[in-house]
Amino acid sequence: MTRVTATEFKNNIGAFSDAAMSEPVIITSHQRDRLVLLSADEYRRLTALTEGVTAQDKDRVARGLERHRSTILELAKR
């Protein structure tokens, strides 16, 4: 994956837009990941993965998240 600052992205939007056609481009701000630029095809592929999600699937994911809540919160602080 390509990682660029917001300023680099702004100054070279065409090049990074082209790069996003083949891999996600992470845009950072103040040394933190802020945005991810990806192709429309990749976005559609990712969002299509959720179309067949059932209530049972959502419950299973929610239980897993709750089980790992403290770890997730600790990682989010980093």
Backbone as ProteinMPNN parsed JSONL, in Angstrom:
{"seq_chain_A": "MTRVTATEFKNNIGAFSDAAMSEPVIITSHQRDRLVLLSADEYRRLTALTEGVTAQDKDRVARGLERHRSTILELAKR", "coords_chain_A": {"N_chain_A": [[0.828, -1.183, 0.0], [0.383, 2.238, -0.657], [1.484, 5.076, 1.137], [0.849, 8.376, 1.952], [1.32, 11.853, 2.76], [-1.218, 14.306, 3.495], [-0.624, 16.689, 2.223], [1.215, 15.864, 0.224], [-0.537, 14.289, -1.247], [-2.426, 16.219, -2.104], [-0.787, 17.792, -3.741], [-0.122, 16.022, -5.737], [-2.367, 14.762, -6.866], [-3.337, 13.494, -9.181], [-1.424, 11.477, -9.796], [-1.594, 9.882, -7.486], [-4.251, 9.165, -7.578], [-4.243, 7.584, -9.834], [-2.568, 5.554, -8.856], [-4.234, 4.464, -6.92], [-5.919, 2.922, -8.377], [-4.812, 0.451, -8.556], [-3.99, -0.273, -6.021], [-4.808, 0.363, -2.557], [-4.511, 3.73, -1.341], [-3.163, 5.254, 1.369], [-3.88, 8.12, 3.131], [-2.325, 10.418, 5.117], [-2.461, 12.484, 8.08], [-0.884, 14.656, 10.168], [0.827, 12.576, 10.933], [-0.867, 10.422, 11.278], [-3.025, 7.846, 10.114], [-5.535, 8.872, 7.983], [-7.363, 8.909, 5.787], [-8.481, 6.626, 3.211], [-7.884, 6.001, -0.086], [-9.417, 4.386, -2.727], [-10.091, 2.336, -5.617], [-13.166, 2.635, -7.502], [-14.201, 0.179, -8.303], [-13.036, -1.561, -6.427], [-14.188, -0.559, -4.09], [-16.898, -1.142, -4.584], [-16.698, -3.936, -4.622], [-15.953, -4.472, -1.96], [-18.153, -3.416, -0.52], [-20.174, -5.0, -1.487], [-19.764, -7.34, -0.18], [-21.163, -7.191, 2.157], [-23.814, -7.417, 1.551], [-25.225, -9.872, 1.75], [-25.372, -10.342, 4.433], [-26.626, -11.671, 7.386], [-28.936, -11.285, 10.173], [-28.13, -13.027, 12.124], [-25.409, -13.305, 11.512], [-24.564, -10.703, 12.118], [-25.062, -10.638, 14.871], [-23.227, -12.576, 15.726], [-20.787, -11.328, 15.072], [-21.0, -9.058, 16.712], [-20.915, -10.257, 19.256], [-18.309, -11.271, 19.195], [-16.854, -8.884, 19.007], [-17.493, -7.712, 21.459], [-16.35, -9.54, 23.185], [-13.677, -9.069, 22.705], [-13.356, -6.459, 23.339], [-11.794, -4.858, 25.206], [-9.192, -5.219, 24.227], [-9.434, -4.152, 21.647], [-10.041, -1.477, 22.247], [-7.675, -0.735, 23.558], [-5.807, -0.986, 21.472], [-6.788, 0.993, 19.788], [-6.009, 3.279, 21.036], [-3.381, 3.616, 20.409]], "CA_chain_A": [[0.0, 0.0, 0.0], [1.073, 3.523, -0.69], [1.113, 5.969, 2.249], [1.29, 9.737, 1.634], [0.74, 12.908, 3.585], [-2.291, 15.038, 2.825], [0.008, 17.679, 1.344], [1.706, 15.142, -0.952], [-1.705, 13.904, -2.029], [-2.974, 17.432, -2.729], [0.128, 18.255, -4.78], [0.042, 15.004, -6.787], [-3.625, 14.019, -6.83], [-3.454, 12.644, -10.37], [-0.568, 10.291, -9.656], [-2.106, 9.008, -6.437], [-5.52, 8.624, -8.064], [-3.856, 6.466, -10.708], [-2.042, 4.481, -8.0], [-5.357, 3.847, -6.209], [-6.575, 1.96, -9.268], [-4.227, -0.882, -8.371], [-3.836, -0.566, -4.595], [-5.277, 1.482, -1.722], [-3.563, 4.787, -0.984], [-3.48, 5.789, 2.685], [-3.549, 9.543, 3.24], [-2.095, 10.695, 6.53], [-2.485, 13.856, 8.566], [-0.196, 14.697, 11.464], [1.415, 11.25, 11.122], [-1.911, 9.438, 11.552], [-3.831, 7.467, 8.962], [-6.754, 9.681, 8.009], [-8.271, 8.49, 4.721], [-7.989, 5.613, 2.282], [-8.401, 6.176, -1.442], [-9.386, 3.138, -3.477], [-10.852, 2.397, -6.867], [-14.608, 2.413, -7.389], [-14.423, -1.266, -8.394], [-12.681, -2.163, -5.14], [-15.225, -0.129, -3.15], [-18.088, -1.953, -4.86], [-16.42, -5.311, -4.189], [-15.991, -4.515, -0.502], [-19.506, -3.188, -0.014], [-21.005, -6.138, -1.881], [-19.554, -8.402, 0.797], [-22.118, -7.044, 3.259], [-25.195, -7.53, 1.078], [-25.869, -11.104, 2.199], [-25.158, -10.503, 5.868], [-27.87, -11.923, 8.114], [-28.987, -10.836, 11.567], [-27.317, -13.988, 12.876], [-24.016, -12.91, 11.282], [-24.325, -9.474, 12.868], [-24.998, -11.01, 16.292], [-21.956, -13.272, 15.943], [-19.735, -10.317, 15.048], [-21.163, -8.235, 17.918], [-20.404, -11.038, 20.402], [-16.849, -11.305, 19.08], [-16.335, -7.561, 19.349], [-17.63, -7.515, 22.904], [-15.365, -10.417, 23.828], [-12.341, -8.49, 22.507], [-13.532, -5.018, 23.513], [-10.665, -4.197, 25.885], [-8.043, -5.241, 23.322], [-9.713, -3.207, 20.571], [-9.9, -0.131, 22.798], [-6.249, -0.491, 23.816], [-5.149, -0.772, 20.175], [-7.263, 2.255, 19.242], [-5.281, 4.374, 21.716], [-2.009, 3.707, 19.878]], "C_chain_A": [[0.87, 1.243, 0.0], [0.572, 4.374, 0.47], [1.703, 7.343, 1.934], [0.675, 10.719, 2.616], [-0.36, 13.602, 2.785], [-1.72, 16.071, 1.848], [0.536, 17.019, 0.076], [0.54, 14.763, -1.859], [-2.265, 15.102, -2.797], [-2.106, 17.878, -3.908], [0.269, 17.284, -5.945], [-1.206, 14.143, -6.905], [-3.78, 13.075, -8.028], [-2.665, 11.359, -10.238], [-1.121, 9.331, -8.612], [-3.472, 8.432, -6.793], [-5.251, 7.446, -8.994], [-3.363, 5.283, -9.887], [-3.176, 3.741, -7.298], [-6.138, 2.87, -7.09], [-6.027, 0.558, -9.083], [-4.0, -1.255, -6.915], [-4.343, 0.623, -3.778], [-4.151, 2.469, -1.434], [-4.018, 5.355, 0.36], [-2.99, 7.227, 2.743], [-3.46, 9.875, 4.726], [-2.198, 12.189, 6.825], [-1.899, 13.843, 9.965], [0.271, 13.303, 11.879], [0.401, 10.183, 11.536], [-2.665, 9.118, 10.279], [-5.169, 8.189, 9.061], [-7.797, 9.187, 7.005], [-7.637, 7.363, 3.922], [-8.678, 5.845, 0.945], [-8.295, 4.835, -2.153], [-10.278, 3.25, -4.693], [-12.33, 2.134, -6.601], [-14.928, 0.921, -7.464], [-14.124, -1.955, -7.068], [-13.711, -1.795, -4.074], [-16.487, -0.972, -3.336], [-17.897, -3.394, -4.401], [-16.534, -5.427, -2.671], [-17.404, -4.332, 0.046], [-20.443, -4.321, -0.389], [-20.871, -7.28, -0.884], [-20.57, -8.342, 1.927], [-23.564, -7.252, 2.838], [-25.912, -8.764, 1.599], [-25.738, -11.348, 3.685], [-26.507, -10.638, 6.573], [-27.804, -11.338, 9.517], [-28.14, -11.753, 12.441], [-25.825, -13.671, 12.722], [-23.668, -11.68, 12.104], [-24.216, -9.756, 14.361], [-23.672, -11.691, 16.62], [-20.795, -12.285, 15.98], [-19.8, -9.451, 16.31], [-20.639, -8.971, 19.147], [-18.884, -11.096, 20.372], [-16.225, -9.976, 19.445], [-16.407, -7.314, 20.852], [-16.595, -8.345, 23.663], [-13.966, -9.806, 23.768], [-12.337, -6.976, 22.704], [-12.316, -4.328, 24.121], [-9.436, -4.157, 24.977], [-8.228, -4.217, 22.207], [-9.53, -1.772, 21.062], [-8.444, 0.216, 23.063], [-5.507, -0.214, 22.509], [-5.563, 0.563, 19.565], [-6.531, 3.444, 19.846], [-3.895, 4.601, 21.122], [-1.934, 4.595, 18.683]], "O_chain_A": [[1.951, 1.273, 0.589], [-0.625, 4.395, 0.756], [2.901, 7.468, 1.68], [-0.36, 10.447, 3.224], [-0.42, 13.496, 1.56], [-2.278, 16.291, 0.773], [0.339, 17.538, -1.023], [0.618, 14.899, -3.08], [-2.543, 15.007, -3.992], [-2.623, 18.292, -4.946], [0.726, 17.668, -7.021], [-1.109, 12.923, -7.031], [-4.304, 11.971, -7.882], [-3.173, 10.277, -10.533], [-1.122, 8.117, -8.815], [-3.815, 7.333, -6.359], [-5.949, 6.434, -8.943], [-3.699, 4.136, -10.185], [-3.097, 2.529, -7.101], [-6.933, 2.078, -6.583], [-6.697, -0.42, -9.414], [-3.835, -2.434, -6.601], [-4.313, 1.76, -4.249], [-2.989, 2.085, -1.301], [-5.127, 5.875, 0.474], [-1.831, 7.514, 2.442], [-4.398, 9.64, 5.488], [-2.043, 13.032, 5.941], [-2.361, 13.108, 10.837], [0.124, 12.906, 13.036], [0.781, 9.151, 12.089], [-2.918, 10.0, 9.459], [-5.849, 8.127, 10.086], [-8.975, 9.063, 7.338], [-6.422, 7.168, 3.948], [-9.906, 5.88, 0.863], [-7.229, 4.219, -2.185], [-11.116, 4.147, -4.786], [-12.697, 1.499, -5.612], [-15.826, 0.446, -6.768], [-14.872, -2.832, -6.637], [-14.068, -2.631, -3.245], [-17.069, -1.456, -2.365], [-18.816, -4.005, -3.856], [-17.139, -6.369, -2.159], [-17.801, -5.028, 0.981], [-21.413, -4.579, 0.324], [-21.779, -8.102, -0.76], [-20.81, -9.351, 2.591], [-24.454, -7.264, 3.688], [-27.112, -8.7, 1.866], [-25.974, -12.464, 4.149], [-27.408, -9.824, 6.378], [-26.736, -10.945, 9.986], [-27.507, -11.298, 13.393], [-25.067, -13.759, 13.688], [-22.601, -11.618, 12.717], [-23.37, -9.177, 15.043], [-23.067, -11.421, 17.658], [-19.913, -12.398, 16.832], [-18.767, -9.146, 16.906], [-19.984, -8.364, 19.994], [-18.24, -10.982, 21.415], [-15.19, -9.931, 20.111], [-15.476, -6.764, 21.44], [-16.037, -7.893, 24.663], [-13.162, -10.004, 24.679], [-11.405, -6.296, 22.274], [-11.858, -3.312, 23.597], [-8.714, -3.16, 24.962], [-7.292, -3.497, 21.859], [-8.932, -0.948, 20.37], [-8.023, 1.346, 22.818], [-4.673, 0.69, 22.447], [-4.757, 1.201, 18.887], [-6.448, 4.503, 19.224], [-3.302, 5.662, 21.314], [-0.856, 4.778, 18.117]]}, "name": "protein", "num_of_chains": 1, "seq": "MTRVTATEFKNNIGAFSDAAMSEPVIITSHQRDRLVLLSADEYRRLTALTEGVTAQDKDRVARGLERHRSTILELAKR"}
